[in-house]
Amino acid sequence: MFSFNTNKLKGFDMKKILFITGTRADYGKIKPLLLELEQSEDFEVHIYVSGMHLIEKFGLTYREVLHDGYKNVYIDFSQANKGIMSYDLGNIICDLTGYIEHVKPDMLVVHGDRIDALAGAVVGALNNIKVAHIEGGELSGTIDESIRHAITKFAHIHMVCNDEAKNRLIQLGEDRNHIYVIGSPDIDIMLSNTLPSLKDTK
């Protein structure tokens, strides 16, 4: 169960938290945390929407983020989305850098292994902003794995799914005191009472 205690974050003297989302998949996993923090008086949530959310053939899923009614959502329509990972990474880094100069977040939260998350980790770390990474320490054997581990090295707070992932981050040299085992965010989605029934889905 996705049960990270937000009170632990208060020790870092944070207030304004910026979430980066680039796909429907990562948005679904960070949504429970977004909804919880959105209701908190201690945190001001901002959401930066980029990447595949903006591409028509993938459904223009930025509309799902807008539909959920958050107070502070920025859709980065300026992105080129060439489909060349290195080009798109550089594009997001440039655009996101301009955005954080405006918002001035206390922390960036990224998920997984997409280039949007890598851009967020790079921009945060290079601008002395704390970076929290959800679901680091996983293995896939593809370029995703390299991106995920790179994000880990830029991040300061790690929210992992299990002890195996935690141990892998420790082997990578991360401080065990900054690693929190929270389980998979997917579980919250599966247990949600807003999902349609199996009968309705069929």
Secondary structure, DSSP 8 states (H G I E B T S, - for coil): -----GGGGGGGT--EEEEEE-SHHHHHHHHHHHHHHHT-SS-EEEEEE-GGGG-GGGT-THHHHHHTT-S-EEE-TT----S-HHHHHHHHHHHHHHHHHHH--SEEEEETTSHHHHHHHHHHHHTT-EEEEES-S---SSHHHHHHHHHHHH-SEEEESSHHHHHHHHHTT--GGGEEE---THHHHHT-TTS--HHHH-
